[in-house]
Amino acid sequence: MATVDTRRAAPPLPVGRFLAGAVPAALWAGAAAVIALWWADTASVVGTAGGLTGAGRISGLLCGYACAVLVGLMARVPALETRVGSDRVARWHAMAGRYTLCLLVAHVALILAGYAAQDRASLWHETVTVVLDYPDMLKATAGTVILLAVGITSARAVRRRTSHEFWYYVHLLTYAAVFLTFFHQLTLGNEFNGKPVATALWYALYLGVTALVLWFRVLTPVRLNRRHRLRVESVHREAPGVYSVVVRGRHLDELGARPGQFFRWRFLGAGLGRTSTPYSLSAPPRPDLLRITVKALGDHSAAVALLRPGTRVWAEGPYGSLTADRATGHRCLLIAAGVGITPLRALFETLPGEVTLLYRARGAEDLALAGELEEIARRRGARVLYALNGPRGERPDLTARSLRTAFPALREHDVYLCGPPGFARDLYEALRAAGVPDRRIHHESFEL
């Protein structure tokens, strides 16, 4: 799927506005409850050793809570993915990951330093003692190493240098890490020893997020794919390095997929079944057919061109909130660049009211789906405009001033934006400078 990097999440839908505020509020309330649990169990903090140990305990409790939040946000709960927006949920998940790692490092460092000060031992000796002699600490140590590895591979600088497949499988180890670190929280946590209510609530927290993951990431996809039995119908070349894949299935209208949304796809052939990759629908869904359009940007997307008719498909979704529901008026401007045309092409056909599409590409040969766009424009009386490089490679002027000149009523338009990160960031800033309200600029970011 094309990415957008404006550092801002898309404005959520009406129901999503409530969830976008209620979910973070509930999560912070949970963190406050964890702090209260520590406070109620801590009579006093005395001396350096007591201060270090106390800080280590509270950071450990918060880290355990953050681990549960982290897993819960990985569950792909439809109410969040389609109402609030996948980009916003991804940002919550990334933030929870950063908090988790910081709290984890603080917990390990503070607890070991506090124990060492209390026992008057070296930090190394205390570390070996804790890891080898304390109950469930070998498992917790393994989980800690895994979480640190997940954090390192999730850093932007590292992700740019690794394949999506490598990052995906390392990221999945988060489940194993949380499982391994769970038990020592109860066996060594003073807040839970002899306190059945606190212990029951902690179990409920972890069992709750486990149920979300099992339901939405395992059972729901199994039901979807058994019911709809997706297979590749055909593959078509649209432009250099750009291919459309038509997928046939049964009762696809039951999916409730809408133009602008995406699925996560596994093609069980050509070596593509190992990872789940998001691609947008590039045409309105039909009761028997779905279509995606993919640009060869990596090993997975490049191999899509090699798919053969009949290849089995495993899909999860639909996800995303870049839909017609976001429009606040009857005028819409769609701005696409590169393979960002895919969700906007589907919206171009189905958005009501006055619609204009601005399509940015290097040259005419890079305009994927151009024939379809022209036909849609003729049929519905819409406009398609192209922003191509000049004969010497000069880039078109897409500044606030040029946008206002091209679209005199720009401020009254809802703008749907999809394209590579740099392009989308520049266009977002140009639109804001041109006076388009933030609530009228609709996009989703999938860099995370």
Long-range contacts (C-beta under 8 A, 24 or more apart in sequence): 1-262, 1-278, 1-279, 1-280, 1-342, 1-343, 1-446, 2-280, 2-336, 2-337, 2-338, 2-339, 2-340, 2-342, 2-343, 2-418, 2-419, 2-420, 2-446, 3-420, 3-421, 3-424, 3-445, 3-446, 3-447, 4-87, 4-340, 4-417, 4-418, 4-419, 4-421, 4-424, 4-425, 4-428, 4-443, 4-444, 4-445, 4-446, 5-421, 5-422, 5-424, 5-425, 5-445, 5-447, 6-424, 6-425, 6-428, 6-443, 6-445, 7-425, 8-428, 8-438, 9-85, 9-87, 9-88, 9-91, 9-445, 10-85, 10-87, 10-88, 10-321, 10-322, 10-326, 10-442, 10-443, 10-444, 10-445, 11-326, 11-438, 11-439, 11-442, 12-83, 12-84, 12-85, 12-88, 12-321, 13-83, 13-84, 13-321, 13-325, 13-326, 15-83, 16-83, 16-84, 16-85, 16-321, 19-79, 19-80, 19-83, 19-84, 20-84, 20-88, 23-80, 23-84, 23-92, 24-92, 27-69, 30-65, 30-69, 30-205, 31-62, 31-65, 34-61, 34-62, 34-65, 35-61, 35-62, 37-61, 37-191, 37-198, 38-191, 41-190, 41-191, 41-195, 48-117, 49-114, 49-115, 49-117, 49-118, 50-114, 51-114, 52-110, 52-111, 52-113, 52-114, 52-117, 53-110, 53-111, 53-114, 53-115, 53-118, 54-114, 55-106, 55-110, 55-114, 56-106, 56-107, 56-109, 56-110, 56-111, 56-112, 56-113, 56-114, 57-111, 57-189, 57-190, 57-191, 59-103, 59-106, 59-107, 59-110, 60-103, 60-107, 60-111, 60-185, 60-189, 61-185, 61-189, 61-191, 62-99, 62-103, 63-100, 63-103, 63-104, 63-106, 63-107, 64-181, 64-182, 64-185, 64-202, 65-205, 66-96, 66-99, 66-100, 66-103, 67-100, 67-147, 67-177, 67-178, 67-181, 67-182, 68-178, 68-205, 68-206, 68-209, 69-96, 69-209, 70-96, 70-97, 70-100, 70-174, 70-178, 71-174, 71-175, 71-178, 71-209, 71-210, 71-213, 72-208, 72-209, 72-212, 72-213, 74-174, 74-213, 74-217, 75-209, 75-212, 75-213, 75-215, 75-216, 75-217, 76-216, 76-217, 76-316, 76-319, 77-212, 77-216, 78-216, 78-319, 81-319, 81-320, 81-321, 82-261, 82-318, 82-319, 82-320, 82-321, 83-321, 84-321, 85-320, 85-321, 85-322, 85-444, 86-262, 86-319, 86-320, 86-321, 86-444, 86-446, 87-443, 87-444, 87-445, 87-446, 87-448, 90-445, 90-446, 90-448, 91-445, 91-448, 93-448, 94-154, 94-448, 97-150, 97-151, 97-154, 100-147, 100-151, 101-147, 101-148, 101-151, 104-144, 104-147, 104-148, 108-144, 134-184, 134-188, 135-184, 135-187, 135-188, 136-183, 136-184, 136-187, 136-188, 137-184, 137-188, 139-180, 139-181, 139-183, 139-184, 140-180, 140-181, 140-183, 140-184, 142-177, 142-180, 143-176, 143-177, 143-178, 143-179, 143-180, 143-181, 144-177, 144-181, 146-173, 146-174, 146-176, 146-177, 146-180, 147-174, 147-177, 147-181, 149-173, 150-174, 150-177, 163-298, 163-299, 164-275, 164-277, 164-298, 164-299, 164-300, 165-274, 165-275, 165-299, 165-300, 168-275, 168-276, 169-274, 169-275, 175-213, 182-206, 217-316, 220-316, 221-314, 221-315, 221-316, 224-255, 224-315, 224-316, 225-314, 225-315, 227-251, 227-254, 228-252, 228-254, 228-255, 228-315, 230-290, 230-312, 230-313, 230-314, 230-315, 231-309, 231-310, 231-311, 231-312, 231-313, 232-267, 232-307, 232-308, 232-309, 232-310, 232-311, 232-313, 233-289, 233-309, 234-309, 235-304, 235-305, 235-307, 235-308, 235-309, 237-305, 238-293, 238-368, 238-369, 239-365, 239-366, 239-367, 239-368, 240-365, 240-366, 241-295, 241-296, 241-302, 242-293, 242-294, 242-295, 242-296, 242-339, 242-368, 243-293, 243-294, 243-296, 243-304, 243-305, 244-282, 244-291, 244-292, 244-293, 244-294, 244-369, 245-291, 245-292, 245-293, 245-294, 245-304, 245-307, 246-289, 246-290, 246-291, 247-289, 247-290, 247-291, 247-292, 247-313, 247-315, 248-288, 248-289, 249-288, 249-289, 249-290, 249-313, 250-288, 251-287, 252-285, 252-286, 252-287, 252-288, 252-289, 252-290, 253-285, 253-286, 253-287, 255-285, 255-317, 255-318, 256-318, 257-281, 257-285, 257-290, 257-317, 257-318, 258-285, 258-318, 258-323, 258-324, 259-284, 259-285, 259-323, 259-324, 259-343, 259-346, 259-347, 259-349, 259-350, 259-351, 260-320, 260-322, 260-323, 260-324, 260-343, 260-344, 260-346, 260-347, 260-416, 261-317, 261-318, 261-319, 261-320, 261-321, 261-322, 261-323, 261-343, 262-317, 262-318, 262-319, 262-320, 262-343, 263-290, 263-292, 263-315, 263-316, 263-317, 263-318, 263-319, 264-315, 264-316, 264-317, 264-319, 265-292, 265-313, 265-314, 265-315, 266-313, 266-314, 266-315, 267-304, 267-307, 267-311, 267-312, 267-313, 267-314, 268-311, 268-312, 268-313, 268-314, 269-307, 269-308, 269-311, 269-312, 270-303, 270-306, 270-307, 270-308, 270-311, 271-303, 272-300, 272-303, 272-304, 272-307, 273-314, 275-300, 276-314, 276-316, 277-301, 278-319, 278-446, 279-342, 280-320, 280-342, 280-343, 280-346, 281-318, 281-342, 281-343, 281-346, 282-341, 282-342, 282-343, 282-345, 282-346, 282-369, 283-345, 283-346, 283-349, 283-372, 284-346, 284-349, 284-350, 290-315, 292-342, 293-339, 293-341, 293-342, 293-345, 293-368, 293-369, 294-339, 295-338, 295-339, 295-368, 297-339, 320-444, 321-444, 322-347, 322-416, 322-418, 322-442, 322-443, 322-444, 323-347, 324-350, 324-351, 324-352, 326-414, 326-416, 326-442, 327-351, 327-352, 327-353, 327-414, 327-442, 328-414, 328-439, 328-440, 329-353, 329-412, 329-413, 329-414, 329-440, 330-354, 331-355, 331-409, 331-412, 331-413, 331-414, 332-356, 332-413, 332-414, 332-415, 332-416, 333-357, 333-358, 333-407, 333-410, 333-413, 333-414, 333-415, 333-416, 334-358, 334-415, 334-416, 335-360, 335-415, 335-416, 335-417, 335-418, 335-419, 335-427, 336-360, 336-418, 336-419, 337-361, 337-418, 337-419, 337-420, 337-423, 337-424, 338-366, 338-419, 338-420, 338-423, 339-368, 340-418, 340-419, 340-420, 340-423, 340-424, 341-368, 341-369, 341-373, 341-418, 342-418, 343-418, 344-416, 344-418, 345-369, 345-372, 345-373, 347-416, 348-373, 348-376, 348-377, 348-382, 349-376, 349-380, 354-382, 355-380, 355-382, 355-383, 356-382, 356-383, 356-384, 356-385, 356-407, 356-413, 357-382, 357-383, 357-384, 357-385, 358-385, 358-386, 358-387, 359-384, 359-385, 359-386, 359-387, 360-386, 360-387, 360-388, 360-396, 360-398, 360-419, 360-423, 361-386, 361-387, 361-388, 362-388, 362-389, 363-388, 363-389, 364-388, 398-426, 398-427, 398-430, 399-430, 399-433, 400-430, 400-431, 400-433, 400-434, 401-434, 403-430, 403-431, 403-434, 404-434, 404-435, 410-434, 410-435, 410-436, 411-435, 411-436, 411-437, 413-440, 414-440, 414-442, 415-440, 415-441, 415-442, 416-442, 416-443, 417-441, 417-442, 417-443, 418-443, 418-444, 421-447
